[in-house]
């Protein structure tokens, strides 16, 4: 049954939902500029005012960033990630790590049960990429691969909400990794929480998976407090 004019959602809300879906699906990649206003107006069949209202709503939620004179860019793929980015600015690295401990251990526990052979292969490939980047001194590539590894473990958990929450840590963890690697004595290729974790996931050993993640993050906590 079609909606009557009195029950139909406001047009701006419909446009907001469509833009949100485009971002969430990956049609518009992270950190990339979305199409210009004229193109979006033609695609969606809406006025400039309606489009700007929708963009403003998504910018307020943190999914989009409007840069004057440059365009509008994708910041996150969900409102959860957008809200988390704002929250992280008000908390210390120690607080973020303590929350990560809960998410990482649960992700490892579930991934030991749900990870597929494709997940295990992808994780080993990411570790190989990370190792090569570290040895070649490419810190940006190393940090990206390390983060992608942890994000893939969360995805392998089979819990889409946990995965989405974990993805929200991306920007904060990436910056933290880049800061940590500059400290003397930092080990960029720890087996704990990485290689040992993949072995545990492949074996379906949840206890071993949780244990190696805990050891890795506790070591990180000691490093931050040093």
MDTraj code that builds the backbone (N, CA, C; nanometers):
import mdtraj as md
import numpy as np

residues = "UNK UNK UNK UNK UNK UNK UNK UNK UNK UNK UNK UNK UNK UNK UNK UNK UNK UNK UNK UNK UNK UNK UNK UNK UNK UNK UNK UNK UNK UNK UNK UNK UNK UNK UNK UNK UNK UNK UNK UNK UNK UNK UNK UNK UNK UNK UNK UNK UNK UNK UNK UNK UNK UNK UNK UNK UNK UNK UNK UNK UNK UNK UNK UNK UNK UNK UNK UNK UNK UNK UNK UNK UNK UNK UNK UNK UNK UNK UNK UNK UNK UNK UNK UNK UNK UNK UNK UNK UNK UNK UNK UNK UNK UNK UNK UNK UNK UNK UNK UNK UNK UNK UNK UNK UNK UNK UNK UNK UNK UNK UNK UNK UNK UNK UNK UNK UNK UNK UNK UNK UNK UNK UNK UNK UNK UNK UNK UNK UNK UNK UNK UNK UNK UNK UNK UNK UNK UNK UNK UNK UNK UNK UNK UNK UNK UNK UNK UNK UNK UNK UNK UNK UNK UNK UNK UNK UNK UNK UNK UNK UNK UNK UNK UNK UNK UNK UNK UNK UNK UNK UNK UNK UNK UNK UNK UNK UNK UNK UNK UNK UNK UNK UNK UNK UNK UNK UNK UNK UNK UNK UNK UNK UNK UNK UNK UNK UNK UNK UNK UNK UNK UNK UNK UNK UNK UNK UNK UNK UNK UNK UNK UNK UNK UNK UNK UNK UNK UNK UNK UNK UNK UNK UNK UNK UNK UNK".split()
xyz = np.array([
    [0.0848, -0.1190, 0.0000],
    [0.0000, 0.0000, 0.0000],
    [0.0882, 0.1238, 0.0000],
    [0.0603, 0.2178, -0.0881],
    [0.1419, 0.3387, -0.0970],
    [0.1080, 0.4329, 0.0162],
    [0.2054, 0.5142, 0.0522],
    [0.1852, 0.6094, 0.1608],
    [0.1046, 0.7285, 0.1120],
    [0.0159, 0.7750, 0.1958],
    [-0.0596, 0.8956, 0.1642],
    [0.0279, 1.0158, 0.1918],
    [-0.0046, 1.1333, 0.1366],
    [0.0766, 1.2522, 0.1605],
    [0.0973, 1.2814, 0.3079],
    [-0.0014, 1.2448, 0.3924],
    [0.0088, 1.2772, 0.5346],
    [0.1030, 1.1835, 0.6085],
    [0.1286, 1.0613, 0.5507],
    [0.2148, 0.9652, 0.6191],
    [0.3490, 0.9461, 0.5496],
    [0.3668, 1.0017, 0.4329],
    [0.4911, 0.9868, 0.3592],
    [0.6047, 1.0621, 0.4301],
    [0.7217, 0.9999, 0.4444],
    [0.8335, 1.0689, 0.5102],
    [0.8731, 1.1938, 0.4321],
    [0.9259, 1.2948, 0.5003],
    [0.9739, 1.4143, 0.4303],
    [1.0760, 1.3761, 0.3228],
    [1.0754, 1.4481, 0.2118],
    [1.1632, 1.4156, 0.1003],
    [1.3094, 1.4170, 0.1430],
    [1.3470, 1.5129, 0.2270],
    [1.4864, 1.5205, 0.2718],
    [1.5277, 1.3936, 0.3459],
    [1.4335, 1.3349, 0.4214],
    [1.4634, 1.2106, 0.4927],
    [1.4866, 1.0964, 0.3936],
    [1.4071, 1.0932, 0.2876],
    [1.4249, 0.9903, 0.1853],
    [1.5616, 1.0049, 0.1178],
    [1.5974, 1.1275, 0.0855],
    [1.7257, 1.1525, 0.0197],
    [1.8402, 1.1176, 0.1135],
    [1.8252, 1.1513, 0.2410],
    [1.9277, 1.1167, 0.3402],
    [1.9482, 0.9666, 0.3446],
    [1.8388, 0.8904, 0.3436],
    [1.8473, 0.7444, 0.3471],
    [1.9173, 0.6900, 0.2230],
    [1.8891, 0.7496, 0.1074],
    [1.9533, 0.7047, -0.0162],
    [2.1031, 0.7329, -0.0138],
    [2.1409, 0.8518, 0.0321],
    [2.2830, 0.8852, 0.0413],
    [2.3532, 0.7946, 0.1416],
    [2.2863, 0.7692, 0.2536],
    [2.3433, 0.6812, 0.3566],
    [2.3689, 0.5422, 0.2988],
    [2.2758, 0.4923, 0.2201],
    [2.2903, 0.3598, 0.1603],
    [2.4073, 0.3561, 0.0622],
    [2.4257, 0.4640, -0.0143],
    [2.5367, 0.4707, -0.1084],
    [2.6706, 0.4653, -0.0347],
    [2.6777, 0.5342, 0.0788],
    [2.8013, 0.5362, 0.1571],
    [2.8247, 0.3992, 0.2196],
    [2.7202, 0.3438, 0.2806],
    [2.7338, 0.2168, 0.3518],
    [2.7716, 0.1039, 0.2570],
    [2.7224, 0.1088, 0.1348],
    [2.7504, 0.0027, 0.0376],
    [2.8914, 0.0097, -0.0186],
    [2.9584, 0.1217, 0.0028],
    [3.0917, 0.1388, -0.0532],
    [3.0923, 0.1984, -0.1923],
    [2.9731, 0.2380, -0.2408],
    [2.9657, 0.3022, -0.3727],
    [3.0502, 0.4292, -0.3746],
    [3.0526, 0.4967, -0.2596],
    [3.1400, 0.6131, -0.2434],
    [3.2471, 0.5749, -0.1422],
    [3.3717, 0.5543, -0.1826],
    [3.4768, 0.5072, -0.0930],
    [3.5119, 0.6085, 0.0160],
    [3.5657, 0.5561, 0.1242],
    [3.6124, 0.6408, 0.2343],
    [3.7197, 0.7381, 0.1861],
    [3.7131, 0.8586, 0.2407],
    [3.8091, 0.9653, 0.2139],
    [3.8014, 1.0190, 0.0712],
    [3.7005, 0.9749, -0.0058],
    [3.6854, 1.0227, -0.1428],
    [3.5719, 1.1249, -0.1514],
    [3.5818, 1.2132, -0.2503],
    [3.4798, 1.3169, -0.2689],
    [3.3578, 1.2570, -0.3376],
    [3.2398, 1.2932, -0.2878],
    [3.1170, 1.2448, -0.3500],
    [3.0883, 1.3281, -0.4753],
    [2.9989, 1.2828, -0.5632],
    [2.9696, 1.3584, -0.6857],
    [2.9230, 1.5006, -0.6552],
    [2.9447, 1.5957, -0.7456],
    [2.9042, 1.7354, -0.7238],
    [2.7515, 1.7504, -0.7175],
    [2.7081, 1.8618, -0.6617],
    [2.5650, 1.8854, -0.6418],
    [2.4815, 1.8674, -0.7686],
    [2.5192, 1.9290, -0.8819],
    [2.4349, 1.9146, -1.0014],
    [2.4123, 1.7698, -1.0419],
    [2.5171, 1.6891, -1.0305],
    [2.5052, 1.5477, -1.0673],
    [2.4114, 1.4737, -0.9717],
    [2.4249, 1.5015, -0.8420],
    [2.3389, 1.4353, -0.7439],
    [2.1940, 1.4814, -0.7575],
    [2.1741, 1.6088, -0.7834],
    [2.0380, 1.6607, -0.8018],
    [1.9696, 1.5907, -0.9193],
    [2.0441, 1.5708, -1.0274],
    [1.9877, 1.5042, -1.1453],
    [1.9625, 1.3560, -1.1174],
    [2.0564, 1.2915, -1.0495],
    [2.0426, 1.1485, -1.0205],
    [1.9239, 1.1212, -0.9297],
    [1.9084, 1.2053, -0.8260],
    [1.8039, 1.1832, -0.7259],
    [1.6728, 1.2536, -0.7595],
    [1.6787, 1.3457, -0.8551],
    [1.5582, 1.4184, -0.8935],
    [1.5059, 1.5100, -0.7845],
    [1.5979, 1.5790, -0.7167],
    [1.5579, 1.6675, -0.6063],
    [1.6185, 1.8057, -0.6268],
    [1.5683, 1.9003, -0.5493],
    [1.6179, 2.0374, -0.5570],
    [1.7485, 2.0511, -0.4801],
    [1.8170, 2.1607, -0.5026],
    [1.9423, 2.1881, -0.4317],
    [1.9184, 2.1975, -0.2810],
    [1.8086, 2.2621, -0.2428],
    [1.7795, 2.2780, -0.1000],
    [1.7591, 2.1446, -0.0301],
    [1.6838, 2.0545, -0.0949],
    [1.6591, 1.9219, -0.0360],
    [1.7888, 1.8427, -0.0249],
    [1.8706, 1.8482, -0.1294],
    [1.9979, 1.7765, -0.1281],
    [2.0879, 1.8300, -0.0175],
    [2.0957, 1.9604, -0.0043],
    [2.1826, 2.0193, 0.0983],
    [2.1346, 1.9842, 0.2380],
    [2.0038, 1.9734, 0.2556],
    [1.9501, 1.9355, 0.3869],
    [1.9928, 1.7927, 0.4217],
    [1.9888, 1.7042, 0.3216],
    [2.0291, 1.5658, 0.3439],
    [2.1791, 1.5562, 0.3727],
    [2.2593, 1.6289, 0.2955],
    [2.4043, 1.6280, 0.3172],
    [2.4374, 1.6842, 0.4547],
    [2.3674, 1.7879, 0.4951],
    [2.3906, 1.8482, 0.6263],
    [2.3626, 1.7474, 0.7376],
    [2.2559, 1.6679, 0.7213],
    [2.2216, 1.5683, 0.8226],
    [2.3317, 1.4637, 0.8358],
    [2.3858, 1.4192, 0.7226],
    [2.4909, 1.3177, 0.7268],
    [2.6238, 1.3765, 0.7728],
    [2.6446, 1.5040, 0.7475],
    [2.7651, 1.5695, 0.7982],
    [2.7572, 1.5817, 0.9501],
    [2.6364, 1.6115, 1.0000],
    [2.6171, 1.6229, 1.1449],
    [2.6408, 1.4887, 1.2134],
    [2.6025, 1.3790, 1.1454],
    [2.6211, 1.2462, 1.2047],
    [2.7654, 1.1987, 1.1939],
    [2.8469, 1.2691, 1.1142],
    [2.9879, 1.2337, 1.1016],
    [3.0213, 1.1496, 0.9808],
    [2.9206, 1.1144, 0.8990],
    [2.9486, 1.0313, 0.7818],
    [3.0104, 1.1109, 0.6678],
    [2.9731, 1.2366, 0.6554],
    [3.0263, 1.3224, 0.5502],
    [3.1000, 1.4411, 0.6120],
    [3.1911, 1.4976, 0.5340],
    [3.2628, 1.6186, 0.5741],
    [3.2570, 1.7185, 0.4589],
    [3.1975, 1.8336, 0.4853],
    [3.1855, 1.9379, 0.3832],
    [3.3066, 2.0295, 0.3939],
    [3.3840, 2.0368, 0.2867],
    [3.5024, 2.1227, 0.2839],
    [3.4743, 2.2383, 0.1889],
    [3.4654, 2.3541, 0.2435],
    [3.4305, 2.4717, 0.1634],
    [3.5313, 2.4930, 0.0513],
    [3.4798, 2.5124, -0.0689],
    [3.5647, 2.5356, -0.1849],
    [3.6287, 2.4112, -0.2415],
    [3.6013, 2.2949, -0.1811],
    [3.6636, 2.1714, -0.2272],
    [3.5611, 2.0643, -0.2600],
    [3.4576, 2.0512, -0.1779],
    [3.3563, 1.9484, -0.2003],
    [3.3220, 1.8768, -0.0718],
    [3.2478, 1.7676, -0.0842],
    [3.2043, 1.6887, 0.0304],
    [3.2672, 1.5507, 0.0235],
    [3.3250, 1.5059, 0.1346],
    [3.4004, 1.3810, 0.1383],
    [3.3371, 1.2808, 0.2354],
    [3.3586, 1.1533, 0.2062],
    [3.3110, 1.0463, 0.2933],
    [3.4096, 1.0288, 0.4081],
    [3.3605, 1.0417, 0.5307],
    [3.4472, 1.0265, 0.6481],
    [3.4361, 0.8879, 0.7095],
    [3.3121, 0.8355, 0.7207],
    [3.2903, 0.7029, 0.7772],
    [3.1765, 0.6356, 0.7014],
    [3.1596, 0.5069, 0.7236],
    [3.0556, 0.4331, 0.6517],
    [2.9269, 0.4175, 0.7321],
    [2.9223, 0.4706, 0.8534],
    [2.8005, 0.4603, 0.9337],
    [2.7978, 0.5699, 1.0391],
    [2.6781, 0.5953, 1.0927],
    [2.6658, 0.6930, 1.2011],
    [2.7399, 0.6478, 1.3252],
    [2.7464, 0.5158, 1.3474],
    [2.8184, 0.4641, 1.4631],
    [2.9648, 0.5054, 1.4557],
    [3.0245, 0.4876, 1.3392],
    [3.1647, 0.5246, 1.3215],
    [3.1842, 0.6747, 1.3357],
    [3.0882, 0.7521, 1.2834],
    [3.0980, 0.8971, 1.2944],
    [3.0934, 0.9441, 1.4381],
    [3.0020, 0.8849, 1.5155],
    [2.9916, 0.9213, 1.6572],
    [3.1170, 0.8794, 1.7331],
    [3.1690, 0.7618, 1.6985],
    [3.2886, 0.7130, 1.7663],
    [3.4081, 0.8038, 1.7401],
    [3.4214, 0.8524, 1.6176],
    [3.5322, 0.9430, 1.5853],
    [3.5301, 1.0660, 1.6745],
    [3.4106, 1.1188, 1.6976],
    [3.4004, 1.2372, 1.7846],
    [3.4323, 1.2014, 1.9293],
    [3.3863, 1.0838, 1.9729],
    [3.4103, 1.0423, 2.1112],
    [3.5585, 1.0202, 2.1384],
    [3.6283, 0.9613, 2.0418],
    [3.7693, 0.9303, 2.0621],
    [3.8518, 1.0543, 2.0909],
    [3.8084, 1.1676, 2.0393],
    [3.8827, 1.2918, 2.0605],
    [3.8837, 1.3328, 2.2072],
    [3.7877, 1.2823, 2.2844],
    [3.7743, 1.3224, 2.4248],
    [3.8316, 1.2207, 2.5219],
    [3.8957, 1.1147, 2.4703],
    [3.9454, 1.0094, 2.5582],
    [4.0913, 0.9774, 2.5284],
    [4.1565, 0.9214, 2.6290],
    [4.2985, 0.8910, 2.6175],
    [4.3211, 0.7612, 2.5407],
    [4.4449, 0.7415, 2.4979],
    [4.4812, 0.6177, 2.4282],
    [4.4605, 0.4967, 2.5193],
    [4.4829, 0.5162, 2.6502],
    [4.4633, 0.4069, 2.7452],
    [4.3171, 0.3661, 2.7517],
    [4.2270, 0.4651, 2.7530],
    [4.0836, 0.4341, 2.7576],
    [4.0394, 0.3609, 2.6316],
    [4.0879, 0.4053, 2.5178],
    [4.0530, 0.3407, 2.3912],
    [4.1039, 0.1966, 2.3901],
    [4.2258, 0.1754, 2.4400],
    [4.2835, 0.0412, 2.4419],
    [4.2033, -0.0515, 2.5323],
    [4.1545, 0.0009, 2.6455],
    [4.0751, -0.0810, 2.7370],
    [3.9452, -0.1275, 2.6717],
    [3.8835, -0.0396, 2.5924],
    [3.7619, -0.0789, 2.5206],
    [3.7954, -0.1788, 2.4106],
    [3.9059, -0.1555, 2.3424],
    [3.9496, -0.2480, 2.2373],
    [3.9714, -0.3879, 2.2922],
    [4.0194, -0.3972, 2.4140],
    [4.0461, -0.5282, 2.4734],
    [3.9186, -0.6120, 2.4759],
    [3.8072, -0.5475, 2.5133],
    [3.6810, -0.6191, 2.5150],
    [3.6364, -0.6619, 2.3773],
    [3.6471, -0.5710, 2.2801],
    [3.6045, -0.6029, 2.1439],
    [3.6966, -0.7052, 2.0783],
    [3.8265, -0.6885, 2.0954],
    [3.9221, -0.7796, 2.0314],
    [3.9084, -0.9229, 2.0828],
    [3.8936, -0.9371, 2.2134],
    [3.8835, -1.0718, 2.2684],
    [3.7539, -1.1399, 2.2255],
    [3.6446, -1.0643, 2.2233],
    [3.5187, -1.1235, 2.1782],
    [3.5240, -1.1567, 2.0290],
    [3.5861, -1.0688, 1.9505],
    [3.6009, -1.0953, 1.8073],
    [3.6830, -1.2221, 1.7862],
    [3.7913, -1.2375, 1.8633],
    [3.8764, -1.3564, 1.8499],
    [3.7998, -1.4818, 1.8890],
    [3.7229, -1.4727, 1.9974],
    [3.6465, -1.5890, 2.0435],
    [3.5461, -1.6349, 1.9371],
    [3.4744, -1.5397, 1.8790],
    [3.3745, -1.5730, 1.7778],
    [3.4397, -1.6161, 1.6468],
    [3.5513, -1.5516, 1.6119],
    [3.6197, -1.5867, 1.4871],
    [3.6752, -1.7282, 1.4924],
    [3.7146, -1.7751, 1.6101],
    [3.7628, -1.9125, 1.6235],
    [3.6530, -2.0114, 1.5867],
    [3.5303, -1.9695, 1.6051],
    [3.4159, -2.0545, 1.5724],
    [3.3693, -2.0352, 1.4288],
    [3.3773, -1.9113, 1.3780],
    [3.3127, -1.8791, 1.2506],
    [3.4058, -1.8502, 1.1335],
    [3.5343, -1.8331, 1.1580],
    [3.6260, -1.7977, 1.0489],
    [3.6302, -1.9072, 0.9429],
    [3.6299, -1.8661, 0.8171],
    [3.6363, -1.9597, 0.7048],
    [3.7815, -1.9745, 0.6586],
    [3.8028, -2.0673, 0.5683],
    [3.9376, -2.0841, 0.5124],
    [3.9792, -1.9593, 0.4349],
    [3.8818, -1.8917, 0.3734],
    [3.9118, -1.7665, 0.3025],
    [3.9566, -1.6586, 0.4011],
    [3.8937, -1.6544, 0.5196],
    [3.9343, -1.5582, 0.6227],
    [4.0785, -1.5832, 0.6644],
    [4.1107, -1.7091, 0.6900],
    [4.2466, -1.7440, 0.7342],
    [4.3485, -1.7068, 0.6275],
    [4.3165, -1.7361, 0.5023],
    [4.4078, -1.7015, 0.3929],
    [4.4269, -1.5510, 0.3833],
    [4.3166, -1.4763, 0.3945],
    [4.3241, -1.3299, 0.3877],
    [4.4065, -1.2742, 0.5026],
    [4.3921, -1.3308, 0.6219],
    [4.4677, -1.2832, 0.7383],
    [4.6167, -1.3089, 0.7203],
    [4.6521, -1.4255, 0.6682],
    [4.7947, -1.4547, 0.6467],
    [4.8521, -1.3624, 0.5381],
    [4.7732, -1.3320, 0.4384],
    [4.8185, -1.2409, 0.3326],
    [4.8421, -1.1014, 0.3878],
    [4.7512, -1.0554, 0.4734],
    [4.7665, -0.9228, 0.5342],
    [4.8904, -0.9172, 0.6230],
    [4.9184, -1.0245, 0.6955],
    [5.0386, -1.0271, 0.7790],
    [5.1650, -1.0249, 0.6930],
    [5.1622, -1.0938, 0.5796],
    [5.2778, -1.0917, 0.4894],
    [5.3001, -0.9514, 0.4345],
    [5.1897, -0.8830, 0.4015],
    [5.1990, -0.7451, 0.3526],
    [5.2528, -0.6533, 0.4616],
    [5.2013, -0.6721, 0.5844],
    [5.2484, -0.5922, 0.6981],
    [5.3968, -0.6131, 0.7226],
    [5.4403, -0.7404, 0.7210],
    [5.5812, -0.7705, 0.7473],
    [5.6725, -0.7067, 0.6426],
    [5.6323, -0.7182, 0.5177],
    [5.7135, -0.6612, 0.4097],
    [5.7220, -0.5091, 0.4223],
    [5.6092, -0.4449, 0.4556],
    [5.6072, -0.2997, 0.4700],
    [5.6973, -0.2559, 0.5850],
    [5.6941, -0.3291, 0.6968],
    [5.7778, -0.2938, 0.8122],
    [5.9264, -0.3053, 0.7782],
    [5.9614, -0.4125, 0.7113],
    [6.1027, -0.4346, 0.6792],
    [6.1549, -0.3347, 0.5761],
    [6.0643, -0.2830, 0.4930],
    [6.1056, -0.1849, 0.3923],
    [6.0972, -0.0418, 0.4450],
    [6.0468, -0.0269, 0.5687],
    [6.0386, 0.1057, 0.6271],
    [5.9189, 0.1877, 0.5828],
    [5.8199, 0.1236, 0.5226],
    [5.6985, 0.1940, 0.4783],
    [5.5982, 0.1908, 0.5926],
    [5.6057, 0.2912, 0.6809],
    [5.5236, 0.2916, 0.8024],
    [5.3743, 0.3038, 0.7726],
    [5.3390, 0.3835, 0.6720],
    [5.1976, 0.3993, 0.6373],
    [5.1384, 0.2669, 0.5913],
    [5.2092, 0.1973, 0.5034],
    [5.1609, 0.0684, 0.4531],
    [5.1549, -0.0344, 0.5651],
    [5.2532, -0.0306, 0.6551],
    [5.2547, -0.1219, 0.7689],
    [5.1327, -0.0994, 0.8575],
    [5.1033, 0.0278, 0.8885],
    [4.9893, 0.0593, 0.9755],
    [4.8577, 0.0193, 0.9090],
    [4.8465, 0.0434, 0.7776],
    [4.7232, 0.0073, 0.7066],
    [4.7012, -0.1440, 0.7094],
    [4.8089, -0.2202, 0.6859],
    [4.7964, -0.3658, 0.6837],
    [4.7659, -0.4202, 0.8226],
    [4.8274, -0.3623, 0.9255],
    [4.8031, -0.4080, 1.0616],
    [4.6576, -0.3834, 1.1000],
    [4.6082, -0.2638, 1.0677],
    [4.4681, -0.2340, 1.0978],
    [4.3756, -0.3254, 1.0181],
    [4.4038, -0.3465, 0.8895],
    [4.3195, -0.4313, 0.8054],
    [4.3140, -0.5736, 0.8610],
    [4.4241, -0.6182, 0.9203],
    [4.4276, -0.7511, 0.9821],
    [4.3265, -0.7600, 1.0954],
    [4.3319, -0.6636, 1.1871],
    [4.2417, -0.6658, 1.3027],
    [4.0960, -0.6496, 1.2593],
    [4.0744, -0.5654, 1.1595],
    [3.9384, -0.5453, 1.1094],
    [3.8850, -0.6736, 1.0466],
    [3.9714, -0.7506, 0.9798],
    [3.9278, -0.8760, 0.9176],
    [3.8939, -0.9799, 1.0230],
    [3.9657, -0.9789, 1.1351],
    [3.9316, -1.0701, 1.2443],
    [3.7913, -1.0380, 1.2957],
    [3.7622, -0.9091, 1.3118],
    [3.6293, -0.8687, 1.3578],
    [3.5227, -0.9110, 1.2573],
    [3.5527, -0.8986, 1.1301],
    [3.4585, -0.9415, 1.0271],
    [3.4375, -1.0926, 1.0329],
    [3.5455, -1.1664, 1.0569],
    [3.5378, -1.3120, 1.0637],
    [3.4591, -1.3602, 1.1851],
    [3.4332, -1.2708, 1.2795],
    [3.3548, -1.3094, 1.3975],
    [3.2137, -1.3525, 1.3593],
    [3.1652, -1.3018, 1.2453],
    [3.0299, -1.3342, 1.2033],
    [2.9241, -1.2489, 1.2679],
    [2.9661, -1.1516, 1.3511],
    [2.8730, -1.0603, 1.4168],
    [2.8846, -0.9237, 1.3501],
    [2.7870, -0.8857, 1.2647],
    [2.8001, -0.7600, 1.1903],
    [2.8014, -0.6362, 1.2787],
    [2.7338, -0.6406, 1.3934],
    [2.7347, -0.5244, 1.4825],
    [2.8712, -0.5077, 1.5469],
    [2.9307, -0.6173, 1.5920],
    [3.0654, -0.6104, 1.6486],
    [3.1624, -0.5578, 1.5438],
    [3.1484, -0.6071, 1.4217],
    [3.2356, -0.5621, 1.3131],
    [3.2215, -0.4118, 1.2914],
    [3.0979, -0.3618, 1.2893],
    [3.0765, -0.2193, 1.2666],
    [3.1341, -0.1356, 1.3801],
    [3.1165, -0.1817, 1.5024],
    [3.1747, -0.1107, 1.6163],
    [3.3271, -0.1098, 1.6065],
    [3.3838, -0.2230, 1.5641],
    [3.5284, -0.2315, 1.5552],
    [3.5834, -0.1393, 1.4475],
    [3.5127, -0.1315, 1.3356],
    [3.5567, -0.0443, 1.2264],
    [3.5681, 0.1002, 1.2734],
    [3.4842, 0.1383, 1.3713],
    [3.4878, 0.2757, 1.4209],
    [3.6215, 0.3100, 1.4857],
    [3.6992, 0.2092, 1.5233],
    [3.8298, 0.2335, 1.5841],
    [3.9372, 0.2635, 1.4807],
    [3.9040, 0.2451, 1.3530],
    [4.0040, 0.2569, 1.2480],
    [4.0906, 0.3812, 1.2538],
    [4.0314, 0.5003, 1.2456],
    [4.1153, 0.6213, 1.2447],
    [4.2012, 0.6357, 1.3704],
    [4.1424, 0.6066, 1.4879],
    [4.2168, 0.6215, 1.6127],
    [4.3322, 0.5220, 1.6201],
    [4.3063, 0.3969, 1.5818],
    [4.4112, 0.2954, 1.5883],
    [4.5214, 0.3239, 1.4871],
    [4.4837, 0.3687, 1.3677],
    [4.5831, 0.3981, 1.2644],
    [4.6805, 0.5063, 1.3121],
    [4.6276, 0.6132, 1.3685],
    [4.7135, 0.7206, 1.4182],
    [4.7993, 0.6745, 1.5348],
    [4.7412, 0.5890, 1.6211],
    [4.8158, 0.5382, 1.7363],
    [4.9313, 0.4497, 1.6905],
    [4.9068, 0.3686, 1.5875],
    [5.0138, 0.2831, 1.5351],
    [5.1287, 0.3662, 1.4798],
    [5.0946, 0.4711, 1.4063],
    [5.1984, 0.5568, 1.3489],
    [5.2798, 0.6264, 1.4584],
    [5.2125, 0.6626, 1.5687],
    [5.2826, 0.7284, 1.6796],
    [5.3721, 0.6290, 1.7530],
    [5.3210, 0.5076, 1.7750],
    [5.3972, 0.4084, 1.8498],
    [5.5242, 0.3651, 1.7771],
    [5.5156, 0.3519, 1.6448],
    [5.6310, 0.2980, 1.5714],
    [5.7521, 0.3908, 1.5757],
    [5.7300, 0.5158, 1.6159],
    [5.8404, 0.6109, 1.6239],
    [5.9180, 0.5982, 1.7550],
    [5.8639, 0.5236, 1.8500],
    [5.9314, 0.5096, 1.9795],
    [6.0416, 0.4045, 1.9709],
    [6.1571, 0.4322, 2.0289],
    [6.2690, 0.3376, 2.0236],
    [6.2305, 0.2022, 2.0827],
    [6.2704, 0.0964, 2.0153],
    [6.2462, -0.0376, 2.0663],
    [6.1103, -0.0956, 2.0319],
    [6.0286, -0.0219, 1.9579],
    [5.8952, -0.0717, 1.9247],
    [5.9046, -0.1906, 1.8303],
    [5.8298, -0.2976, 1.8610],
    [5.8275, -0.4180, 1.7776],
    [5.7083, -0.4109, 1.6833],
    [5.7349, -0.3927, 1.5552],
    [5.6265, -0.3813, 1.4582],
    [5.5747, -0.5130, 1.4069],
    [5.6377, -0.6248, 1.4484],
    [5.5975, -0.7562, 1.3971],
    [5.5756, -0.8565, 1.5106],
    [5.4907, -0.8235, 1.6073],
    [5.4685, -0.9163, 1.7184],
    [5.3900, -1.0389, 1.6726],
    [5.4275, -1.1563, 1.7220],
    [5.3521, -1.2781, 1.6923],
    [5.2241, -1.2844, 1.7749],
    [5.2326, -1.2346, 1.8992],
    [5.1136, -1.2351, 1.9844],
    [5.0039, -1.1490, 1.9211],
    [4.8847, -1.2027, 1.9172],
    [4.7713, -1.1282, 1.8632],
    [4.7713, -1.1182, 1.7125],
    [4.8671, -1.1852, 1.6481],
    [4.8767, -1.1790, 1.5021],
    [4.8994, -1.3202, 1.4471],
    [5.0243, -1.3602, 1.4258],
    [5.0510, -1.4924, 1.3724],
    [4.9953, -1.6042, 1.4592],
    [5.0154, -1.5920, 1.5912],
    [4.9639, -1.6947, 1.6827],
    [4.8110, -1.6948, 1.6798],
    [4.7524, -1.5764, 1.6643],
    [4.6072, -1.5669, 1.6570],
    [4.5534, -1.6406, 1.5342],
    [4.6170, -1.6204, 1.4186],
    [4.5706, -1.6875, 1.2968],
    [4.5786, -1.8387, 1.3139],
    [4.6856, -1.8872, 1.3756],
    [4.6978, -2.0317, 1.3994],
    [4.5823, -2.0815, 1.4860],
    [4.5479, -2.0033, 1.5880],
    [4.4387, -2.0424, 1.6778],
    [4.3043, -2.0412, 1.6052],
    [4.2832, -1.9420, 1.5201],
    [4.1584, -1.9356, 1.4446],
    [4.1474, -2.0535, 1.3488],
    [4.2581, -2.0860, 1.2838],
    [4.2569, -2.1980, 1.1894],
    [4.2275, -2.3291, 1.2617],
    [4.2750, -2.3402, 1.3858],
    [4.2529, -2.4616, 1.4640],
    [4.1169, -2.4603, 1.5342],
    [4.0470, -2.3470, 1.5309],
    [3.9185, -2.3370, 1.5992],
    [3.9320, -2.3354, 1.7503],
    [4.0466, -2.2875, 1.7981],
    [4.0768, -2.2866, 1.9419],
    [4.0455, -2.1491, 1.9999],
    [3.9259, -2.1337, 2.0554],
    [3.8819, -2.0039, 2.1069],
    [3.9653, -1.9582, 2.2261],
    [4.0004, -2.0505, 2.3155],
    [4.0778, -2.0134, 2.4343],
    [4.2145, -1.9600, 2.3948],
    [4.2799, -2.0267, 2.3014],
    [4.4116, -1.9812, 2.2574],
    [4.4016, -1.8476, 2.1847],
    [4.2941, -1.8298, 2.1086],
    [4.2755, -1.7043, 2.0354],
    [4.2589, -1.5881, 2.1322],
    [4.1754, -1.6054, 2.2338],
    [4.1536, -1.4998, 2.3327],
    [4.2811, -1.4730, 2.4110],
    [4.3543, -1.5797, 2.4459],
    [4.4757, -1.5639, 2.5267],
    [4.5807, -1.4822, 2.4531],
    [4.6021, -1.5084, 2.3251],
    [4.7066, -1.4351, 2.2519],
    [4.6673, -1.2891, 2.2299],
    [4.5381, -1.2629, 2.2088],
    [4.4924, -1.1251, 2.1963],
    [4.5126, -1.0498, 2.3276],
    [4.4801, -1.1149, 2.4389],
    [4.4966, -1.0509, 2.5701],
    [4.6425, -1.0197, 2.5977],
    [4.7309, -1.1143, 2.5647],
    [4.8737, -1.0897, 2.5878],
    [4.9229, -0.9736, 2.5029],
    [4.8776, -0.9668, 2.3798],
    [4.9222, -0.8593, 2.2906],
    [4.8763, -0.7232, 2.3408],
    [4.7473, -0.7122, 2.3768],
    [4.6954, -0.5819, 2.4191],
    [4.7466, -0.5425, 2.5571],
    [4.7690, -0.6391, 2.6437],
    [4.8289, -0.6061, 2.7729],
    [4.9711, -0.5548, 2.7546],
    [5.0405, -0.6114, 2.6564],
    [5.1759, -0.5633, 2.6254],
    [5.1683, -0.4201, 2.5724],
    [5.0669, -0.3916, 2.4901],
    [5.0473, -0.2556, 2.4392],
    [5.0200, -0.1590, 2.5538],
    [4.9410, -0.2044, 2.6518],
    [4.9091, -0.1179, 2.7667],
    [5.0349, -0.0855, 2.8463],
    [5.1215, -0.1856, 2.8641],
    [5.2476, -0.1610, 2.9338],
    [5.3355, -0.0651, 2.8547],
    [5.3325, -0.0785, 2.7234],
    [5.4109, 0.0090, 2.6360],
    [5.3634, 0.1537, 2.6487],
    [5.2308, 0.1725, 2.6514],
    [5.1769, 0.3084, 2.6629],
    [5.2119, 0.3701, 2.7975],
    [5.2198, 0.2864, 2.9014],
    [5.2504, 0.3383, 3.0339],
    [5.3970, 0.3551, 3.0620],
    [5.4785, 0.3103, 2.9681],
    [5.6252, 0.3164, 2.9893],
    [5.6755, 0.4599, 2.9844],
])
top = md.Topology()
chain = top.add_chain()
for i, resn in enumerate(residues, 1):
    res = top.add_residue(resn, chain, resSeq=i)
    for name in ("N", "CA", "C"):
        top.add_atom(name, md.element.get_by_symbol(name[0]), res)
traj = md.Trajectory(xyz[None], top)
